[in-house]
Amino acid sequence: MITHIYMVRHAESPFTPDQEEGRGLSEKGWADARKVADRLKPEQIDVFISSNYARALQTIEEAARQQNQAIITEPRFRERELASWDYPFADFEQGIKQVFDNPSFAYPGGESNEVAQERGIAALKDVLDHHRGKKIVIGTHGNIMTIMINHYDKQYDFAFWKKTTKPDIYKLSFDEDTLVNVKRLWE
């Protein structure tokens, strides 16, 4: 039985370090969220689940409304904690590369890729167990999305993360618990 998971990376959101959970979409982000809804409409989604962060919820809320569905929040799909907010990154992208190159490494106050992956995969397995054979949208974030897909296929790494956009959509097809296909739906 095939289950389809649509990982939706959130749309553009202005960065404000003190409001990670409540940070919403920019004007461009809202316009792109409407495009996400248009792109997902023909897929006939059965279930909508999202990180509890505002930008992830807002990115899929129009799609859920159009398909007359509620959004279930799942905090385990939130973005990974890279480091405490006061950690002085000289180069943010290089900081992300460091944790992808060294999966057990964590910055002070942050999660390693291994820890974040364990959290995300536990949530994803729960979704697969409870919604077999369905089409499920998961509103999420770039790092955690990449880390979760990487659990199944190692080619989804730092270089993949760098190529993702805000928003982005990846359709993951599972035969039971085995990932059998990944297709990008956002272009």
N, C-alpha and C positions, 0 to 999 in steps of 0.2 A: 504494500500500500504506500503510495507516494504522498508525502507531505511537502508543501511548498512554504518556505519562510521567505518573506520579503523584508530584508534588512534595509531600513530607510535611515541613512545618516541625515541628521538635522540640517536645516537650511541655515543661511547666514544669520549670525547673531553677534551683536556688538560685545566685545570682550569687556567684562567688568569683574575683576578678581574677587570682589567681596560678595558677589551675587551669583555664584556658580549654579545653584539649584534654581533660582528664580529668573535667570537671564533669559529673556525672550528673543523673538526674531526681530530683525531689522525690517525696513520697508521692502527691500529686495527679498529678504527671507520669506515674508508673507506672500509676495507675488510668486516665488518659487514653490511655496507650499500649495498654492492653487494648481500649479503645474504637476506637482506630485499627485494630487487628487485626480487630475485628468489622466495621468499615466496609469494609476492603479485602478481606475473605474472598470476597464474591460476585464480585469483579472478576477472580478467577483470575489472579493475577500470575505472570508467567514469570520475572522477574529482580528481585532486590533489590540495590540499590547504596546506599551511604551515605558521607557525610562521615566522616572518621576520628575526629571528636569524639564522646565517649561519649554525650552527650545525644541526638544524631541517631541513632546506632546503637541505643540503648536504646528509642527511640520506635518503631522498626520491627522490633525483634527478635522480638516475639511474633507479629507478622503473618508474618514469614519462617518461624518455627517451625511455625505452623499450616499453612502451605502447603509444608512440607517443603523449604525452599530455604535455601541459604547466603546470607550477605550479603557482597557484594564491597565493599571499602572503596576510596573514591576521594577522596584528600585535596583535590583541586581543588574539591570541593563543600563545603569547610569555610566557616565564616563569614568574611566580609571582615574584614580588620584595619582598624578605624576609626582607631586611633592607638596609640602606645605606651601601656603601662599606667599610666605616671606622668603622662600628659597631663591637665591640670586642666580638664575640661569643667565649665563653669558650669551648662549645661543639656544633658544627653545627647541628648534628642530634637531640640533645635535643632542640635546637632552633626551628627546624621544628616541633617536637612533641608539643611544646608549642602552636604553632598557630593552629595545628589540634585539640588540647584539648580545646582551647578557640577561636572559629571561629571569634569572633569580635575583638580579640587582634591583634595589629600590632606593630612591632618594629619601632623605629625611622627611617623614610625614607622608610618604607616597606608597603606592602599591607596585610590586614587581609585576612583570608580565605574567609570571606563573600564578601569582595570587589573583590578579584581575581575571585571568583566563579561567581559573577554577570557579570564581564567582559567576562569570558570564555563562560558562558551559553548564553549570548546575541549573541556572535559570532556563537555558535553551533546552536542556533535557526534560525539564518539567513541562515546557511548552509542547515538545514533541510527544511526551507521554499522554498529555491531556487533550491534544487536538490532532490525533492521527488522521491522515487523509484529508486534512483541511488546508485552506490557504490562509496564512497568518502574516499580518504585517507586524514588524517590531520596529518601533521608533527608537533610535539609539544614536550612538556617537562614533566618530571615526576610529579612535584607538581601540575601544572595546569591541567594535564590530570586526576590525582587522584581527585582533587577538582571538576572538571566537572562531572566525573562519580558519585561522592558522592552526587551530587545534585539529582540524580535519585535513588540511592541506597546507604544507609548509611554504608553498610559493606565495601565500598571502602574508607578507612581511612588511618591513619598513618601506621598501620601494613601492609596494602596493598602496600602503597608507598614503604616501606622498602623492600618488596619482588620483586618489579619491577626491571628490568635490563636495561642496555644500550647496544643495543636498546631493544625495546619491542614492541609488536603489540597486540592490543585488538580490536576485532571486536564487535561493538555495533550495535544491530539490533533494529530499531525503527519502531513501527506501528503508523503511523502519528507522534505524539510527545511523545509517551510512549515508554520508554526503555523496551524491552521484552526479551532481551538476551545479555549476555556478554560472549565472548569466547576468551581465549588467543590463539594467533596464533604463538607466538614465543616460541621455546623450545630449 
